[in-house]
Every structure is written in structure tokens, then in C-alpha cells.
Amino acid sequence: MTISQTPTGDLRLYEVDAIGSTLRSASDILSEVFSAGANFAVLPVGRLDPAFFQLRTGLAGEIMQKFVNYGIRLAIIGDISSLTAASEPLHDLVYEMNQGTDIWFIPTREQLETRLSF
């Protein structure tokens, strides 16, 4: 876990370690985010249960909705281009989420920094 802050100080990022157990619910990390006083979670794609990307399971909607409900922004970091190429609904979801401000799917940490204007 790493805590960092944007230069403007308005975002306090909680970065989930890349190594660890598979996350199957938002509750797995939301308590840690709150304890750290963060308002933005950075989650490596490799920590998500593969069912997250099979939209019919409802896991993606459940996790994302919980982050939105609690007012914690979320960036999922990692290359999922092969998954979005194989699933039009997933492609559309990623596109729509990236248009907003609450949840982003970003290929690299560097691209997240650029988007946040570090």
C-alpha cells in the first residue's frame, strides 16, 4: 500500500499493492482506503477476480457502484485491451467510465499521473 497526494492536494491516492489476494468485492479494500484517509483508490488489474471482466456476473457493477456510493474515485491500472477487443459490452463500459471522473480504466501508472496532472 502506498499513499500519495496530487500536487494540488485535492486527491489523496491509496495504491493497492500489485501482489496479494484476488479482490472479489469492494469491501476488500474500501476499509483500507477509508483508514488511510484517501479519496482515490488505484487498483492493479491483476488483483481483480477474472469474473470482474465477464459483465454477466455483475461483479464489475457491484464493485464500481460501491466505490461511487462511498464517494471514492477508482482507477484500475493495467492493459485490458485483449479483453475489451473480445467483448463489445466491456469495451463500451470502459469507454463510458473513462469519459467520467469517478472510475477510470488506465493502461499504465504513467498515464494516470498524466491524467491527474502530477
N, C-alpha and C positions, 0 to 999 in steps of 0.2 A: 504494500500500500504506500502510495506517495500522495502528499498533499501539496498543491501549488496554487498560486493565485495569479490572475491575469494582471497585467500592468496597471489597468485602471482600478483594480481592486474589487470590481463588482462580481467577479466569479471566483469561487474557491473550488478547485478541482480535486476530486478524490479519484485516484487512479488505481484500479483493481490490478493486482499482480497478474502477470500472464500465466504463471504457474499456480495451479491449485485445482480444487474440485470443480466439476461441472456445475454451473448455476442453473437451477431448474425453476426458480421463482425470484421475483424482485426482492422478496423478503430476505433472501440470502445475503444481499449486500446493502439494502436500504438502511438497516440499523447501523451499519458501519459508517455509511455516508453521513447520517444524522449525528452520530457520536463524534465524527471528525469536524462537524460544523461546516460541511461542504454543501454546495448547492448545484453541483455539476459532477456527474459520475462519468468516468472514462473506463469503458469495459472492453477488453480484448475479445475479439470474435471467438477465439479458441476456447474461452471459458463458458460459452453458451452451449446448452444442450442442442444437439443437431435438430431436434424437433422444433426448435425456435424458427427455423427456416422452412419448415413444412407448415405453411399457413393454416392448413385444415385442422391442425392440432389445437389451434387457439392460443398456444403458448406465447407467441410474439405479441399478440394483442393484450393478453393478460399482463405480461411484464411491462410493456410500454405504457399501458393505461395506469398501472400502479405508480410509475415514475411521474407521469403527468398529474395524477391525483395528489401526490405529495409535493408537487412543485419542484422536483429535482430534474434538471435537464440531463440528458443522456447522450453520450457519443459512443457508438460501437465502432471500434477500430479494427480494421483488417480487410483483406481483399476477399470480397464475396462475389466477384464478377462471374465466376463459373456458376454460382448458384442463381444469380439474377438472370444469366443467359439461359438457364434451363427452366426458369419459371417466370412467366409474364406477370402473374399476380405479385410475386416477390419483387420483381423489377419495378412494378408500379408503386408498391408500398415504399420501397427505398427512395424512389424519385419524390414521392409526395412528402415523406418525412424530411428529406433534405431541403425542401422548399420552406419549411417552418423553422422554428427556433427551439423546440422542445427536445426533439430526438433526431440525431444525425447518424448516418452510416458513412464512415470516412475510411478510405483505404490505409492511410498512414498517420502516425502521430504528427509528422511534419505538416501534413495538410490540415490537421486540426489546429495546430498552432497558427497557421496562416489564416484560417477562418476566424479564429478568435483574436487575431492581430496581436500575438505575443510580441 
